[in-house]
Amino acid sequence: VIAGFLYAILILVVFHPVVDLIDNFNLTYKYAPLIIITFEMTAVEKVEEQLAGLRIARRCVPGEEAAYLLDIDTSTAAQPGGSRFVAVSCSNKSIRVYDRETLNFLREYSGRPGILSGVRFAHACDSVVFSACSEGTVKCWDVRSATQKPVQVFSGYPSNVFISFDVSCSDLIVCAGTEKGEKDTFLVFWDARGVTDCASTTKEPLGVYSESHNDDITKICFHPIEPNLVVSGSTDGLVNVFDINKDNEDDALISTCNSDSSVSSLGWSGQDYKQVYCLTHDEGFCWWDMAQLDTEEPITLLHVLDVRESVCAENHGLHYLVGGLYHEKAGKLFLIGGTSTGNIHLISCSTAGLSLVGTLCGGHSATVRSFCWSPTDESLLTGGEDAQLLLWKPGAVERSLTKKASLKISSSVQKRVRVHSTSLKSRKK
């Protein structure tokens, strides 16, 4: 009993200063339950919530000749409040042009007899749109004109079959990638200056790169703010970064990264766009940091062999990837994927892995083939095998009350068009 009494006195003596300290700050235990800690949403969390909240604002249904919508690009308004256009590359070898806000159809250009590969608007001229063609040309149209004749044709060499291309951010250079010929595959470059001043003329190439890839060049992407930088991807699995200001191909090749698979899509991301990412035809994902090239740090940020197995997606799972988008405000890279029934999955990328942000449902009825992100109004355009062009905006309400039936079309697509695998089995090495 005496020992217990002494122990109690010792506790009071030892903890008395602590009690005094608490009293000095006018804090007592009885107020503890009333202390509420609040956390504000980060910029990334706000963006993720906004992306997940995208809803259909406009819907452009198929015309008389339904076709898969394979690539989408939007123009930049020449002046605030000016009109903007949407160009869509279709499986019927045509380019369709729409009004950006209403999605009203404006006109169509035919690429026949060649097969068109992608569409790109000029950065400084909102009415000029380019597309590469399998007949060995890159054609340029002025969407203000109803004529079917291109205002400019960039011709390649006789054996060239172009399946990818891009235009530099300064609109000075056009670059196209070829299928593999007998032994070689080429990156072909042209001077694009004065494109709107030389109606119906043909331009010859400035030169080619022929040693850095040994198979079909499936994707080309110029740097968003550095006009001399361009990245290319191929079915040989290589992703090459070039500085085209250098005198020759060997000096121009800055970096070669290996995706270990056939490259289907690629792009730039990160602060000052110093990172490069790529997607593969078997739904893999690679992400590299070019800022680490001159350091001893590894340049690989993330390498996922099969994204379908890494991302837990409800709504019938994840069947395929379409591409990536870098959100400048959040400083965050996202991937776009989906299901064969038309659901669109938004996937967040970090060095720790991939995670599902949200799913856009009720839009497409078949595989989504293309998309275009607009940072101006933070909206998303999507196109698919159901021949629908959809405009998604945060919290939008679709105005059309037309009953939506299944619009999937049965027309076959050219051999070059990639068919997504719905298998969830991992790729065997």
Secondary structure, DSSP 8 states (H G I E B T S, - for coil): -HHHHHHHHHHHHHHHHHHHHHHHTT--GGGGGG--------HHHHHHHHHHTEEEEEEE---SS---EEEEEE---SSTT---EEEEEETTSEEEEEETTT--EEEEEE-TTS-EEEEEE-SS-TTEEEEEETTTEEEEEETT---SS-SEEEE--TT--EEEEEE-TTS-EEEEEE---SS---EEEEE-TTTTTSTTEEE--SEEE-SS-SS-EEEEEE-SS-TTEEEEEETTSEEEEEETTSSSHHHHEEEEEE-SS-EEEEEEESGGG-EEEEEETTS-EEEEEGGGTTSSS--EEEEES-HHHHS--TTT---EEEEEEEETTTTEEEEEEE-TTS-EEEEEEETTEEEEEEEE-SS-SS-EEEEEEETTTTEEEEEETT--EEEEEET-------------------TTS-------S----
